[in-house]
Amino acid sequence: MAKNNKRRERAAPEPVAAPVDGGLAELIPDRDRPRGWTLRIDGAPQSHVDLDDPSYLDFAYQRRLGHVIDLVAPPGQPVHVLHLGGGAFTLARYAAATRPRSTQQVVEVDAALVQLVRRELPLDAQARVRVRSGDARAGLGKVADGWADLVIADVFSGARTPGHLTSAEFLADVRRVLKPGGSYAANLADGPPLAYLRGQIATAAAVWPELALAADPAVLRGRRFGNAVLLASDGALPLAEWTRRVATDPHPGRVAHGRELADFTGGAAVVTDASARPSPQPPPDAFT
């Protein structure tokens, strides 16, 4: 009986809110997972973390990026991963849990957010994750040539990706830090008429010979705003397995590649530093 009373008396986690450089950050407890938390910034969901099970990925786009981490090398093999954009370090935690002894770098521009996450959602002390506060492109420029097996870009400021992280010059620097056969994966957000997404595919195609895109079918058809994950490499992509995993996720998606992806791009122009613009502003109901 005493144990039951203690269980009833144990307070449920309370939301945490704090101002950060990018707005108001909120950590919302997950009612279904005792140590699960969702990070929101100005109301926009940014990350979900389960401190008890860092291999659990809640958001559909993060699951698709998690599949990339799974497939970038043989199972369990340590890898070098560069994360441009940190959020709550969800994907860095995932890689550390599923690929022990991996070496990772995270570049996050919001220093106050980094402090909040480190305090409220601390990283495993055994994880080899180095977190730097700073601009993603500037941080990328400090990484040695050929260091990374995988570069993941998941950078949003006010729910939009900054323009200087969308250009061919930026992607050329990403390719510089990748090992031969290494992969680049980016979280892209767009809605009808998908001009931004088409431009990003055209730009990546100017840098890498192999591309694939995973998204909800309704997003690919231009019916609603949502996330798409772009995967690029100078080597062969794990298309069959990535396609199978994306299709069997709790929120199934589709993978487009080859002629289908080229047709989808529809002759969009390559984005340069001179022409780069931020990604589109999400519609008001995007996160409701």
Disulfide bonds with the S-S distance in Angstrom:
none
